[in-house]
Amino acid sequence: MTEQRNQLMYSPQLGRDAEVVEEASDRAIDDMVQDLNELLRSSGMDLALRIGKMIIERFYGGDTSRWRLHRSKDVSFRKLAKRADRDLRISAAGLYRAVALYDMTERLNIKRSSHLGPTHLRSVLGLPENTQLSLLKEAEDMRWTTVRLEAEAAKHRSIKGRKGRCPNDPMLKFVRNLAKTWNALQRHISADEIGTLMPDERSALYRSIDEIKVNMEMFLRRIPKQNGETPARYAR
């Protein structure tokens, strides 16, 4: 049945190097929604990779390079993502993350790890391949938390994004970027979307935010007010 459904969405005559991905029929989208909802009864790393694999196979003929060419701009992917507002039990962002994770594991030949989970892998999305491999290897060997890996990945993104301007004090720059990130999180991540995360992802999210909260409170105690006094609620 899976092979028959794959054929409904991908036409081999287009060729693996073709720049056009054939649009999936409404029936094919219905089948995809049904099968994805069945998958969502499980959880963990396997779930994310199985979702990504299913989309790559049915929409892109099993060729991850075609995904990298079109990504979420593909008509079939957009049609599937729209079903997240109706009968598909995963968000559009969750679909994109699953495919991106599957693409990365295939491209870098990443084997199943006893320590690294989906949140670890998501931390290095968008970085150069050699950087991804280096960070993931160190995270596995040193058993980094997702917070530690995200911090290390952020350093590489900062280096990549420099424009040659004279930076402000590094501490101020970091805190301002942290505030921007938090504001963006509040704008774009709703309670409904948090509800679509897998159980292990929700646990990792809670632990990460709680760790940030504790560290920020400790840091805030070290910053005096302008009059030299520390806010009462943070006094020792």
C-alpha positions, -999 to 999 in steps of 0.1 A, spaced: 0 0 0 28 24 9 45 18 -25 12 24 -43 7 57 -25 42 68 -33 35 63 -69 4 85 -67 26 115 -58 59 111 -76 63 105 -113 97 90 -122 96 103 -158 104 137 -144 139 125 -136 157 129 -104 174 161 -116 142 178 -127 134 212 -112 97 206 -112 80 184 -86 46 171 -97 17 184 -75 1 157 -54 -36 150 -59 -62 156 -32 -66 119 -28 -28 115 -23 -29 143 3 -58 126 21 -37 94 22 -7 112 36 -28 128 64 -42 95 74 -8 78 74 9 107 93 -19 106 120 -12 69 124 25 76 129 18 103 155 6 76 179 43 69 185 69 93 198 106 101 200 134 104 174 120 76 152 87 95 148 104 126 135 125 106 111 96 84 99 75 115 92 104 131 73 111 100 53 74 96 43 72 131 30 105 128 11 95 95 -5 60 106 -16 66 142 -26 102 141 -37 107 105 -50 130 97 -21 155 123 -32 165 147 -4 182 170 -29 149 178 -44 136 188 -10 166 211 -5 158 227 -39 121 234 -32 116 230 5 83 243 19 76 263 -13 66 231 -31 28 231 -39 23 196 -24 40 204 8 20 236 12 -12 217 6 -3 192 33 7 219 57 -27 236 53 -43 204 66 -26 211 100 -54 236 106 -80 209 100 -74 172 105 -37 167 106 -24 163 142 9 180 137 17 216 130 31 229 97 63 238 116 65 203 129 63 189 94 91 212 82 113 202 112 107 165 106 118 167 70 148 189 78 159 164 104 155 135 81 174 153 54 203 161 77 205 125 91 206 112 55 230 138 42 255 135 71 249 97 76 240 102 112 233 69 130 208 65 158 223 78 191 216 68 226 220 104 238 211 128 209 174 134 204 154 155 180 160 187 200 197 182 198 196 178 160 173 208 155 199 229 173 224 226 144 200 230 115 212 257 90 248 254 100 276 242 75 279 204 73 313 202 89 301 224 118 270 202 123 291 170 124 317 185 147 291 198 172 270 167 172 300 145 177 311 166 207 275 167 221 274 129 219 309 123 234 304 149 262 267 142 266 258 179 263 223 191 272 203 207 244 209 241 261 247 236 259 245 225 222 222 254 213 247 278 230 276 263 210 256 264 178 247 301 184 284 310 186 289 296 151 258 314 138 271 347 153 304 342 135 287 334 103 264 365 105 290 391 112 290 421 88 323 437 98 306 464 120 322 474 153 303 454 179 289 467 211 301 452 244 298 414 239 278 410 271 252 437 261 251 423 226 244 388 238 217 399 262 199 420 236 200 390 212 186 369 239 157 393 245 150 394 207 149 356 206 126 354 236 102 380 220 102 361 187 94 329 207 65 345 223 52 359 190 55 327 170 50 298 194 15 293 207 1 270 233 -15 250 206 18 245 188 34 234 221 7 208 223 18 193 190 53 186 203 62 150 211 63 141 248 101 140 249 103 173 231 79 189 256 101 176 285 132 189 268 116 223 262 106 225 299 140 215 311 157 240 288 136 270 298 138 261 335 176 260 332 176 293 314 154 308 341 176 296 370 208 309 352 192 343 344 181 348 380 216 340 392 230 364 367 205 392 375 216 391 412 251 402 401 238 433 383 234 463 406 208 490 399 220 524 389 220 537 424 242 507 435 214 487 450 204 452 440 166 447 435 151 433 467 136 402 452 171 391 440 190 400 471 207 372 489 
